[in-house]
Amino acid sequence: MQVVRQCSASASRAAGGFLRNPTDMSLLPSRRGATCSRDLSSSESGPLSSRKCGVQKSGEWTSAAHMSIASLSVARGLFTQQMETLTHDSLIRRAVSVVTDSSSTFLSQTTLALIDALTHYSKAVHTRIAVQRRYLASVGKLTSSEEDSHKQAINAMRAEVTYRLEECKRFESSWINAVNLCKMAAEAANTSGAEQASITVRTNIQVAQSQVEEARRVSADAEKKLAETKVEEIQRMAEYAASFDDEEHEVHEAYLRED
């Protein structure tokens, strides 16, 4: 109870102090009005802010739309300018570039095929040389079955060499056509003003010719060795036949002496 009385007395003194000061009384309405205005502003801030945000977003969308329209206008202008610059000469140069690229691809593929064929041909020739020399080294020392086996191996390698040679001729024909086509494409590019495309094609021709020339040199060396082996075969078979004839002659003389 004593605590309640002390709290009531403190409240009465505070109220009396406010009432005794007239200036404080005059400030009460204004404070209430300020409080009310703050309440109103706080209560209305939600809908109004949302309206302002909506207006702001609508403005941003409008601005973005204007920017898109402006971008389309610029793109249309550039496209129109590009269409105006597509003259007959420029279109011909573009077409020539396509032709040079295609002919270079054709040349590259035929060059690879021809080099591969020449390589396989050279290997087949060397294999035939090795088989034939083994046979020549053992002439007169083989049984009939072993000799037949060696001859079958030689015939098989002859067929392989013939097949590889025909393959080289077939790919060489395609390669020559590719070289001629590239030459015409380079000339057309030079005439139409596409100098860089013409230079590129001519460089590709030179590289392809050098690579094919190297493969041809290797195959030519193999053919030279094969020719030498054929000469050795002729000489060896002649020597073998002569020795066989000498043996027969000696046998015949011994038979006569016995008689």
C-alpha positions as CSV (number, residue, x, y, z in Angstrom):
1,M,0.0,0.0,0.0
2,Q,2.8,2.4,0.8
3,V,4.4,1.8,-2.6
4,V,1.0,2.5,-4.3
5,R,0.6,5.8,-2.4
6,Q,4.2,6.9,-3.4
7,C,3.5,6.1,-7.0
8,S,0.2,8.1,-7.0
9,A,1.9,11.1,-5.4
10,S,4.7,11.1,-7.9
11,A,2.1,11.0,-10.7
12,S,0.1,13.9,-9.2
13,R,3.2,16.1,-8.9
14,A,4.1,15.4,-12.5
15,A,0.6,16.3,-13.6
16,G,0.6,19.4,-11.5
17,G,3.9,20.5,-12.9
18,F,2.6,20.3,-16.4
19,L,-0.6,22.2,-15.6
20,R,1.3,25.0,-13.8
21,N,3.4,25.7,-16.9
22,P,1.1,27.4,-19.5
23,T,3.8,27.1,-22.2
24,D,3.7,23.3,-21.8
25,M,-0.1,23.4,-22.2
26,S,0.2,25.3,-25.5
27,L,2.7,22.8,-26.8
28,L,0.4,19.8,-26.2
29,P,-1.9,20.3,-29.3
30,S,1.1,20.8,-31.6
31,R,2.8,17.7,-30.3
32,R,-0.4,15.7,-30.7
33,G,-0.7,17.1,-34.2
34,A,2.9,16.1,-35.0
35,T,2.3,12.7,-33.6
36,C,-0.9,12.3,-35.6
37,S,0.8,13.5,-38.8
38,R,3.7,11.0,-38.2
39,D,1.1,8.3,-37.7
40,L,-0.7,9.3,-40.8
41,S,2.5,9.4,-42.8
42,S,3.5,6.1,-41.5
43,S,0.1,4.6,-42.1
44,E,0.0,6.0,-45.7
45,S,3.6,5.2,-46.5
46,G,2.8,1.6,-47.5
47,P,0.2,2.2,-50.3
48,L,1.9,5.4,-51.4
49,S,5.3,3.8,-51.6
50,S,3.9,0.9,-53.5
51,R,2.3,3.3,-55.9
52,K,5.6,5.2,-56.3
53,C,7.4,1.9,-56.8
54,G,4.9,0.9,-59.4
55,V,5.3,4.2,-61.2
56,Q,9.1,3.8,-61.0
57,K,9.0,0.3,-62.4
58,S,6.7,1.4,-65.1
59,G,9.2,4.1,-66.0
60,E,12.0,1.6,-66.1
61,W,10.1,-0.7,-68.4
62,T,9.3,2.2,-70.7
63,S,13.0,3.2,-70.7
64,A,14.0,-0.4,-71.5
65,A,11.5,-0.5,-74.3
66,H,12.9,2.7,-75.8
67,M,16.4,1.2,-75.6
68,S,15.3,-1.9,-77.4
69,I,13.7,0.1,-80.1
70,A,16.8,2.1,-80.5
71,S,19.0,-1.0,-80.7
72,L,16.7,-2.4,-83.4
73,S,17.0,0.8,-85.3
74,V,20.8,0.7,-85.1
75,A,20.8,-3.0,-86.2
76,R,18.5,-2.3,-89.1
77,G,20.7,0.6,-90.2
78,L,23.8,-1.6,-90.0
79,F,22.1,-4.4,-92.0
80,T,21.0,-1.9,-94.6
81,Q,24.5,-0.6,-94.8
82,Q,25.9,-4.1,-95.2
83,M,23.4,-4.9,-97.9
84,E,24.4,-1.8,-99.8
85,T,28.1,-2.8,-99.6
86,L,27.4,-6.3,-101.1
87,T,28.4,-5.5,-104.6
88,H,28.9,-8.0,-107.4
89,D,32.6,-7.9,-106.9
90,S,32.4,-8.7,-103.2
91,L,30.0,-11.6,-103.8
92,I,32.3,-13.0,-106.5
93,R,35.2,-12.8,-104.0
94,R,33.2,-14.6,-101.4
95,A,32.3,-17.3,-103.9
96,V,35.9,-17.6,-105.0
97,S,36.9,-18.1,-101.4
98,V,34.5,-21.0,-101.1
99,V,36.0,-22.5,-104.3
100,T,39.6,-22.1,-103.0
101,D,38.7,-23.7,-99.7
102,S,37.0,-26.7,-101.4
103,S,39.8,-27.2,-103.9
104,S,42.4,-27.1,-101.1
105,T,40.4,-29.7,-99.1
106,F,40.2,-31.9,-102.3
107,L,44.0,-31.5,-102.8
108,S,44.7,-32.4,-99.1
109,Q,42.7,-35.6,-99.2
110,T,44.1,-36.8,-102.6
111,T,47.7,-36.0,-101.5
112,L,47.2,-38.0,-98.3
113,A,45.7,-40.9,-100.2
114,L,48.5,-40.9,-102.8
115,I,51.3,-40.7,-100.2
116,D,49.7,-43.6,-98.3
117,A,49.4,-45.7,-101.5
118,L,53.1,-45.0,-102.5
119,T,54.2,-45.9,-99.0
120,H,52.3,-49.3,-99.1
121,Y,53.7,-49.9,-102.6
122,S,57.3,-49.3,-101.4
123,K,56.8,-51.7,-98.5
124,A,55.3,-54.4,-100.8
125,V,58.3,-54.0,-103.2
126,H,60.8,-54.4,-100.3
127,T,59.0,-57.4,-99.0
128,R,59.0,-59.0,-102.5
129,I,62.8,-58.3,-102.7
130,A,63.4,-60.0,-99.3
131,V,61.4,-63.1,-100.3
132,Q,63.1,-63.4,-103.6
133,R,66.6,-63.0,-102.3
134,R,65.9,-65.7,-99.7
135,Y,64.8,-68.0,-102.5
136,L,67.9,-67.2,-104.6
137,A,70.2,-67.9,-101.7
138,S,68.7,-71.4,-101.2
139,V,68.4,-72.4,-104.8
140,G,69.6,-76.0,-105.2
141,K,69.3,-76.6,-101.5
142,L,65.6,-77.0,-101.1
143,T,63.3,-79.9,-101.4
144,S,60.5,-79.8,-103.9
145,S,57.9,-78.9,-101.3
146,E,60.1,-76.1,-99.9
147,E,60.7,-74.8,-103.4
148,D,57.0,-74.7,-104.1
149,S,56.4,-72.8,-100.9
150,H,59.0,-70.2,-101.8
151,K,57.5,-69.8,-105.3
152,Q,54.0,-69.4,-103.9
153,A,55.3,-66.6,-101.6
154,I,57.0,-64.9,-104.5
155,N,53.9,-65.1,-106.6
156,A,51.8,-63.7,-103.7
157,M,54.1,-60.8,-103.3
158,R,54.1,-60.1,-107.1
159,A,50.3,-59.9,-106.9
160,E,50.5,-57.6,-103.9
161,V,53.0,-55.3,-105.7
162,T,50.8,-55.2,-108.8
163,Y,47.7,-54.3,-106.7
164,R,49.6,-51.5,-104.9
165,L,50.9,-50.1,-108.1
166,E,47.4,-49.9,-109.6
167,E,46.2,-48.2,-106.4
168,C,49.0,-45.6,-106.8
169,K,48.0,-44.9,-110.4
170,R,44.4,-44.5,-109.4
171,F,45.1,-42.0,-106.6
172,E,47.7,-40.2,-108.7
173,S,45.0,-39.5,-111.3
174,S,42.8,-38.0,-108.6
175,W,45.7,-36.0,-107.2
176,I,46.6,-34.5,-110.6
177,N,43.0,-33.4,-111.1
178,A,43.1,-31.8,-107.6
179,V,46.3,-29.9,-108.5
180,N,44.8,-28.7,-111.7
181,L,41.6,-27.6,-110.0
182,C,43.6,-25.7,-107.4
183,K,45.6,-23.9,-110.1
184,M,42.4,-22.8,-111.7
185,A,40.9,-21.7,-108.4
186,A,44.1,-19.7,-107.6
187,E,43.9,-18.0,-111.0
188,A,40.2,-17.2,-110.5
189,A,41.0,-15.8,-107.0
190,N,43.8,-13.6,-108.4
191,T,41.5,-12.3,-111.2
192,S,38.7,-11.5,-108.8
193,G,40.9,-9.6,-106.4
194,A,41.2,-12.2,-103.6
195,E,45.0,-12.2,-103.6
196,Q,45.3,-13.8,-100.2
197,A,43.2,-16.8,-101.2
198,S,45.2,-17.1,-104.4
199,I,48.5,-17.1,-102.4
200,T,47.1,-19.7,-99.9
201,V,46.1,-22.1,-102.7
202,R,49.4,-21.8,-104.5
203,T,51.3,-22.5,-101.2
204,N,49.1,-25.6,-100.7
205,I,50.0,-26.8,-104.2
206,Q,53.7,-26.4,-103.5
207,V,53.5,-28.3,-100.2
208,A,51.5,-31.1,-101.7
209,Q,53.9,-31.5,-104.6
210,S,57.0,-31.6,-102.3
211,Q,55.4,-34.3,-100.2
212,V,54.3,-36.4,-103.1
213,E,57.8,-36.0,-104.7
214,E,59.4,-37.4,-101.6
215,A,57.1,-40.4,-101.6
216,R,57.8,-41.0,-105.2
217,R,61.5,-40.9,-104.6
218,V,61.2,-43.6,-101.9
219,S,59.1,-45.8,-104.3
220,A,61.6,-45.2,-107.1
221,D,64.4,-46.4,-104.9
222,A,62.4,-49.6,-104.1
223,E,61.8,-50.2,-107.8
224,K,65.5,-49.8,-108.5
225,K,66.3,-52.4,-105.9
226,L,63.7,-54.7,-107.3
227,A,65.2,-54.4,-110.8
228,E,68.6,-55.2,-109.3
229,T,67.1,-58.3,-107.6
230,K,65.7,-59.4,-110.9
231,V,69.1,-59.2,-112.5
232,E,70.5,-61.2,-109.6
233,E,67.8,-63.8,-110.1
234,I,68.7,-64.2,-113.8
235,Q,72.4,-64.6,-113.0
236,R,71.8,-67.0,-110.2
237,M,69.4,-69.2,-112.2
238,A,71.9,-69.2,-115.1
239,E,74.7,-70.3,-112.7
240,Y,72.5,-73.0,-111.3
241,A,71.5,-74.3,-114.7
242,A,75.2,-74.3,-115.7
243,S,76.2,-76.2,-112.6
244,F,73.4,-78.7,-113.2
245,D,74.5,-79.2,-116.8
246,D,78.1,-79.8,-115.6
247,E,77.0,-82.4,-113.2
248,E,75.0,-84.2,-115.9
249,H,78.0,-84.0,-118.2
250,E,80.3,-85.5,-115.5
251,V,77.8,-88.3,-114.8
252,H,77.6,-89.0,-118.5
253,E,81.4,-89.1,-118.8
254,A,81.7,-91.5,-115.8
255,Y,79.1,-93.7,-117.4
256,L,81.1,-93.8,-120.6
257,R,84.3,-94.7,-118.8
258,E,82.5,-97.6,-117.1
259,D,81.4,-98.8,-120.4
